[in-house]
Amino acid sequence: MSDAVDPTVPPSGAGCVECDAAGGWWVHLRRCAACGHVGCCDDSLARHAAAHWRSTGHPVIQSFEPGEDWFWDYSADAYYEGPELAAPDSHPEDQPVPGPRSRVPGDWMTQLRHRSD
């Protein structure tokens, strides 16, 4: 699985690529360990990190949250031991969760509870 991780690739940005493009919001962020794509987690409405895995075949992600360094392998449905990735290793610490602040609706918790799986 050596092609699942490229420690030299920087993250694609400070937020979910697809949510940013659509003006959306996210709960937590995940970074693709192969190409640096930053997507929203499975607790987010859009689940772009998992969609990225399904569309690209890049199975390993790392949390892109401040203070977290764990990896996950979607294909094995298990934690993964990965190397240190290129900086930065998280979104800015002043970026709220959920975020970004200006796009999070007041009823965000209700939206998450009522999402269709």
N, C-alpha and C positions, 0 to 999 in steps of 0.2 A: 504494500500500500504506500510505497515511497512517493508516488505521484499525488497522493492525497494531501500532502503538506508541502508548501514552499515557504520557508521561513523568511525569504528575502522580499516577498511581495507586501507592500503596505496596504492598509485598509482603504476601501473605496471612498470613505468619507466619515463624517461624524454621526450620520444617521442612516436609516434604512433607505437604500437607493430608490426603490419603487415607491415607498410612502412619500418620500421627499418629492419625487416627480409628480405624484398625484395630489399632493397637498394633504396627505393623510398623517396619521399618528401611530405610535407604537408603544408597547409596554416595555420590553427589554430588547437589546440588540445582540446579534450573533454575527461573527465574522467567519467567512469561509477561509479555511486554512490553506486551500490550494490557490485561490485567485484574489483573496482580499475582499470579496463582495460582502458588504454589510447589509444584513436583512433583519427583519423583525422576527421575534421569537414565536413559538407556537401558542403562547398566551395572548398574543396580539391578534386583532381581527383578521389581518391579511396573511399572516404566517409566511412571509416572503423568504426567510432563511430556508425553511423546508422545501418551498417551491423551487428555490435555486438548486438545491441538491437534486430534486427530481428532474429538473430540466438540464442540468449540466453533468450529473453523475459525480459531483464533488461531495463526498460523504462526511468529511470532518469539518466541524465548526469549533470555534472557541468563543466563550462568552466575551462580549465587548462592553461589559459593565465594569466600572471602576472597582478595583479590589478583587476581581474574580479572574482566575486564570485557567479554569477547567476547560477541557475539550470534550466533545461528544461526537461519536461516529453514528450517523443515521443508519448506515447499512448494517451495522452490528447491533444497533439499539443498545449501545453501551458507552461508558466513558472511554476515553482514549488518552494515552500518554503522548503528549506532543512537546515539541521544542518551543523555545521562546520565539515569538514572531516579531517581524519588523514593527517598529514604533509607528504610531501610538498604539498602546494595548487596550484602550477603552475610549468611549466617547468622553467629551469634556466633563469633568466632575460637576460643573455648574449646570449641566443639562439635566432637567428633571426626569423622573420616571413616574408616570409615562411622559412621553415628550413627542415633539417639542412643545414647550409651554403654550405657545400661541395657537396651536392646532388641536389641543386636547379638549374634547367637548366636556361640558359640565356633567353630563350623565355617562361618563366613560365606563364606570363600574357596571351600570345597568346594561350598557351595550355589550360588554364582555359576558355578562351572565346570560344574555339572550341571543348570543350568536348561534348560528346554525353550524353544527359540526358536520 
